[in-house]
Amino acid sequence: HKPEFVFHFAAIPRVSYSVEQPAETTAVNIAGTVLLMEKCKDYKVKRFVFSSSSSVYGGAKKLPTKEHENLPDPKSPYAMQKFAIEPFCKIFSDLYGLDTVCLRYFNVFGPGQFGDSAYSTVISAWLEKMYFPVKGKRAFLEGNGSQSRDFCYVDNVVDANIRAMMMNKPSRGEVFNVANGERTTILEVKKLIEKYTGRKLDLEIRGPRIGDVKHTHADVSKAKKWFGYEPTIDFNTGLKRTVAWFEGRKK
């Protein structure tokens, strides 16, 4: 069976792990993805949708971040690996006719994201420790909590992927922000989690994470223009749904 569309979500995630293991993560995240695109070429796949990352921007110079106003400035091997695939996508479109789309995700969260996963956000990590505590392991805060993130609820990301797949014009390696278009500080996240759970979140304070950025906040107007993407679930609604999912797991 020949697939028409391929969505590439797989990777070795985590900025911190890529800092510890740059060679291993580069081999998997770059060479592995290029191999997958080669197979898509061989099987004459119509469109390849690549899961890129907002981390490619590094510390964006302008907020909200527009794709064409902020040149990539990766601050970690993981960010560099995601960025490296984007020109590969364009090359595969130009050389082989494989249409490619690069979606730069901003801090995806929601039900189904376990707090002990390599993909976990601070939201799921904190809720995991709150509802399923492990002796000797506390929830922690890296830095002072003033850093902010454009947290994007998972349903919005799914919608963006479907719309990118169904786009009726060629992309040829174009990059698009996929986000909520708003930002929330980590301390605000803490307050809202405590509000929606009715529990106190006791945090261990740690130093800032190596290779991390201070703020993320996306402009999603390009995705809206090209394939009609608009985030329909705001952060507060998404957080309430995520808390409800953790409550359900507890039962």
C-alpha positions in Angstrom: 0.0 0.0 0.0 1.4 3.4 -1.0 0.7 6.2 1.5 -0.2 9.6 0.1 0.9 11.5 3.2 3.5 10.9 5.9 3.6 12.7 9.2 7.0 12.5 10.9 6.6 12.9 14.7 9.5 10.6 15.8 12.7 11.9 17.3 15.0 11.6 20.4 13.6 14.6 22.2 14.8 16.7 25.2 17.2 19.5 24.9 19.1 18.3 28.0 19.7 14.8 26.6 20.9 16.2 23.2 23.4 18.3 25.2 24.6 15.1 26.9 24.6 13.0 23.8 25.1 15.2 20.7 26.4 12.4 18.4 23.7 9.9 19.2 20.9 12.4 18.9 22.3 13.8 15.6 22.5 10.4 14.0 18.9 9.6 14.9 17.3 13.0 14.4 19.0 14.0 11.2 20.2 10.9 9.4 17.0 9.0 10.5 14.8 11.7 9.1 16.6 11.9 5.8 16.4 8.2 5.4 12.6 8.4 6.0 12.3 11.1 3.3 14.3 9.0 0.9 11.8 6.2 1.4 9.0 8.6 0.9 10.6 9.6 -2.4 11.0 6.0 -3.4 7.3 5.2 -2.7 6.2 8.5 -4.4 4.5 9.9 -1.3 2.6 13.0 -2.1 3.4 15.1 0.9 5.8 14.8 3.9 4.8 16.8 7.0 7.8 17.3 9.4 7.5 18.1 13.1 10.0 20.9 13.6 10.3 22.9 16.8 10.2 26.5 18.0 13.6 25.8 19.6 15.2 26.5 16.2 14.7 30.2 16.8 16.9 30.2 19.9 16.2 33.5 21.7 13.9 35.2 19.1 14.7 38.8 18.6 11.1 39.9 18.0 8.0 38.7 19.8 5.5 37.5 18.7 7.9 35.5 16.5 7.3 35.5 12.7 9.0 33.0 10.6 10.7 35.5 8.2 11.7 38.0 10.9 13.6 35.7 13.1 16.5 33.9 11.6 17.2 30.4 13.2 19.7 30.6 16.0 19.7 27.1 17.6 21.1 26.9 21.2 21.3 23.2 21.6 22.0 20.1 19.5 18.3 19.2 19.5 17.4 22.6 18.1 20.1 22.3 15.5 18.9 18.9 14.5 15.4 20.1 14.0 16.6 23.1 12.0 18.9 21.0 9.8 16.0 19.0 8.5 14.1 22.1 7.2 16.5 22.8 4.3 16.6 19.0 3.7 12.8 19.2 3.2 13.2 22.0 0.6 16.0 20.0 -1.2 13.7 16.9 -1.4 11.0 19.0 -2.9 13.3 20.7 -5.4 15.2 17.6 -6.4 12.6 14.8 -6.1 9.2 16.4 -6.2 8.3 15.3 -2.7 6.2 18.1 -1.3 7.3 18.9 2.2 5.9 21.0 5.1 7.7 22.0 8.2 5.6 22.8 11.3 7.4 24.5 14.1 5.6 23.4 17.3 5.6 25.6 20.4 5.4 23.7 23.7 2.7 21.1 23.0 0.7 19.9 26.0 -2.5 18.1 26.8 -4.2 14.8 27.9 -2.1 11.8 27.1 1.2 13.5 27.9 2.7 11.6 30.9 4.9 13.6 33.2 7.8 11.2 33.2 8.0 11.1 29.4 10.8 12.6 27.4 8.2 14.8 25.7 6.7 16.2 28.9 6.2 19.9 29.4 6.4 21.5 32.8 2.6 21.1 33.0 2.6 17.4 32.7 5.7 17.0 34.8 4.2 19.0 37.7 0.8 17.3 37.5 2.5 13.8 37.4 4.4 14.6 40.6 1.2 16.0 42.2 -1.1 13.1 41.4 1.4 10.2 41.3 4.2 11.2 43.7 7.4 9.1 43.9 9.3 9.1 47.2 12.5 11.1 46.9 11.5 12.9 43.7 10.0 16.4 43.9 8.6 18.6 41.3 11.1 21.3 40.4 11.4 24.7 38.9 14.4 25.6 36.7 15.3 29.3 37.0 13.1 31.8 38.7 9.9 31.1 36.8 9.8 34.4 34.9 10.5 32.6 31.7 7.4 32.3 29.5 6.1 29.8 26.9 3.6 29.8 24.1 1.9 26.6 25.3 -0.1 25.0 22.5 -2.9 22.5 23.3 -2.6 19.2 21.5 -5.9 19.5 19.7 -4.7 22.6 18.0 -1.6 20.8 16.8 -3.6 17.9 15.4 -5.8 20.4 13.5 -2.7 22.1 12.1 -1.3 18.8 10.8 -4.6 17.9 9.1 -4.9 21.3 7.5 -1.2 21.1 6.3 -2.0 17.7 4.8 -5.0 18.9 3.0 -3.5 22.2 1.8 -4.4 22.6 -1.9 -1.2 24.2 -3.0 2.4 23.0 -2.9 4.5 24.0 0.1 8.0 22.9 -1.1 9.6 23.1 2.3 7.8 26.2 3.8 8.0 26.5 7.6 5.0 27.5 9.7 4.6 28.3 13.4 2.1 26.1 15.2 1.1 27.7 18.5 -1.6 29.3 20.6 -0.3 32.8 19.9 -0.2 33.8 23.5 2.4 33.3 26.3 2.3 32.3 29.9 5.0 32.5 32.5 6.0 29.4 34.4 5.0 31.0 37.7 1.5 31.7 36.2 1.3 28.1 35.2 2.0 27.1 38.8 -0.8 29.4 40.1 -3.3 28.1 37.6 -2.5 24.4 38.4 -3.0 25.1 42.1 -6.2 26.9 41.3 -7.7 24.1 39.1 -6.5 21.2 41.3 -7.1 22.8 44.7 -3.7 21.5 45.7 -0.4 23.2 46.7 2.6 22.6 44.4 5.8 22.3 46.4 8.7 23.0 44.1 12.4 22.3 44.4 14.3 25.3 42.9 17.1 24.5 40.5 19.4 26.6 38.3 18.4 27.5 34.7 18.4 24.7 32.1 21.4 24.7 29.8 20.5 25.5 26.2 17.1 26.8 27.2 15.5 30.1 25.9 13.8 32.8 28.0 10.6 33.4 26.1 8.6 31.9 23.3 5.6 33.6 21.7 4.5 32.8 18.1 2.8 34.7 15.3 0.6 32.1 13.5 -0.6 34.4 10.7 1.4 32.5 8.1 -0.2 29.2 8.9 -3.6 30.9 8.9 -3.0 32.4 5.5 -1.7 29.2 3.9 -4.0 26.6 5.3 -6.5 28.2 7.6 -5.0 27.3 10.9 -6.4 29.1 13.9 -6.0 27.8 17.5 -9.5 27.1 18.8 -8.6 26.0 22.4 -7.0 28.6 24.6 -4.4 27.9 27.3 -6.8 28.0 30.3 -9.3 25.6 28.6 -6.5 23.3 27.6 -5.0 23.3 31.1 -8.4 22.5 32.7 -8.8 19.5 30.3 -5.3 18.3 31.1 -6.0 18.5 34.9 -9.3 16.6 34.3 -7.3 13.9 32.5 -4.9 13.5 35.4 -7.8 13.4 37.8 -9.3 10.5 35.7 -6.0 8.6 35.7 -6.0 8.9 39.5 -9.3 7.1 39.8 
